[in-house]
Amino acid sequence: MLVDAALPVPASLMPLLAGLARLFTAPSFRTFCGLACGFLAQTGKRTVCGMLAGASLARLWRHDRAHRFFSRARWSPDELGLAVAKLVVALLVPAGEPVVVAIDDTLFRRRGKIAPGRHPGSTTAPRRDLRKRGTATTGWSRPWS
């Protein structure tokens, strides 16, 4: 079941991607499949143009098609994330077993006098500000020990 004649989707990957088709329009799903294949095949930086190159689509598709997918296409990253999480759990966790999720919120920014997680006993953790190389900011986290 190929999505597009020019789209090299491996037969082993197509059933996984097909489970996510309901989250996209038909044209967006074709673009998503191409970008997903490129993301998995790309060995360098995972950029939008890099995903096109990884899927060998850089000469077949205009690069703005991929950029438009992220900026204007009708799909929800939240819904996609939940669907992928459910797919991972269904494939990797035995039925009836609990799913243990560890969440680290030390990198979330909090502001204000009464910000969630900022209370007596809070600890600070250094956080690298990705916008300014070489700088560190402080994030508030709850001591769980």
C-alpha positions in Angstrom: 0.0 0.0 0.0 2.0 2.9 -1.3 0.8 6.4 -0.6 2.3 7.9 -3.7 4.2 6.3 -6.6 7.1 8.6 -6.1 7.1 8.2 -2.3 9.5 5.4 -1.2 7.7 4.3 2.0 9.0 0.9 3.2 6.4 -1.8 3.5 7.3 -2.3 7.1 6.7 1.3 8.0 3.4 1.8 6.0 1.1 0.0 8.5 2.4 2.2 11.3 2.0 5.4 9.3 -1.5 4.3 8.1 -2.7 4.2 11.7 -2.0 8.0 11.8 -3.8 8.8 8.5 -7.0 9.9 10.2 -5.1 12.9 11.7 -4.4 14.5 8.3 -6.0 15.5 5.1 -5.0 13.3 2.1 -2.4 15.7 0.7 -1.0 16.4 4.2 -0.7 12.7 4.9 1.4 12.1 1.7 3.7 14.9 2.8 3.8 13.5 6.4 4.8 10.1 5.1 7.6 11.6 3.0 8.9 13.7 5.9 8.7 10.7 8.3 10.7 8.5 6.0 13.2 11.3 5.5 13.4 11.9 9.2 14.2 8.2 9.8 16.7 8.0 6.9 18.5 11.2 7.4 21.9 10.8 9.1 22.7 14.5 9.5 20.7 17.3 11.1 17.0 16.7 11.2 15.9 19.9 9.3 13.0 20.1 7.0 15.2 20.2 3.9 17.3 17.4 5.4 14.2 15.2 5.7 13.5 15.8 2.0 17.0 14.8 1.2 16.8 11.7 3.5 13.7 10.5 1.6 15.3 11.3 -1.8 12.5 13.8 -2.4 14.6 17.0 -2.7 14.5 16.9 -6.5 10.9 15.7 -6.7 9.1 18.1 -4.3 9.5 21.8 -4.0 11.0 22.4 -0.5 8.2 24.9 0.3 5.7 21.9 0.3 7.5 20.6 3.4 7.7 24.0 5.0 4.0 24.6 4.3 3.2 21.3 6.0 4.5 22.6 9.3 3.2 26.2 9.0 -0.2 25.9 7.3 -1.5 22.3 7.0 -4.5 21.3 9.1 -3.2 18.9 11.7 -2.6 19.0 15.4 0.8 18.2 16.9 -0.9 17.4 20.2 -3.2 14.9 18.6 -0.3 13.4 16.6 1.8 13.1 19.8 -1.0 11.3 21.6 -1.6 9.0 18.7 2.1 8.1 18.5 2.2 7.6 22.3 -0.8 5.2 22.1 0.8 3.4 19.2 4.1 2.9 21.1 2.3 1.7 24.2 0.2 -0.7 22.1 3.3 -2.2 20.4 5.7 -2.3 23.3 3.8 -2.7 26.5 2.2 -6.0 27.2 -1.6 -5.9 27.7 -2.7 -5.2 31.2 0.7 -4.0 32.3 1.0 -0.5 33.8 2.7 2.3 31.9 5.3 4.2 34.0 6.0 7.7 32.8 8.8 9.8 34.3 8.4 13.6 33.8 11.0 16.1 34.4 9.7 19.7 34.5 12.9 21.4 35.5 13.2 23.1 32.1 9.8 24.7 32.1 9.8 28.4 32.7 7.7 29.7 35.6 7.0 33.4 36.3 5.2 35.3 39.0 5.1 35.3 42.7 3.0 32.2 42.9 4.2 30.0 40.0 3.5 26.3 40.0 6.4 24.4 41.4 7.9 27.4 43.1 7.4 27.0 46.8 9.4 26.7 50.0 11.9 23.9 49.6 12.2 24.3 45.9 15.6 23.7 44.4 17.2 25.4 41.5 18.6 23.6 38.5 20.9 25.2 35.9 19.3 25.4 32.5 21.1 26.3 29.3 19.3 29.0 27.3 19.4 27.7 23.8 18.9 31.1 22.3 22.1 32.5 24.0 25.0 30.1 23.8 27.1 29.9 26.9 24.5 31.4 29.3 22.6 29.5 32.0 19.3 30.4 33.6 17.6 29.0 36.7 14.6 26.8 36.6 12.5 26.0 39.7 11.7 22.4 40.3 10.1 20.4 43.1 12.5 18.2 45.2 11.0 14.7 44.8 13.5 12.9 47.1 
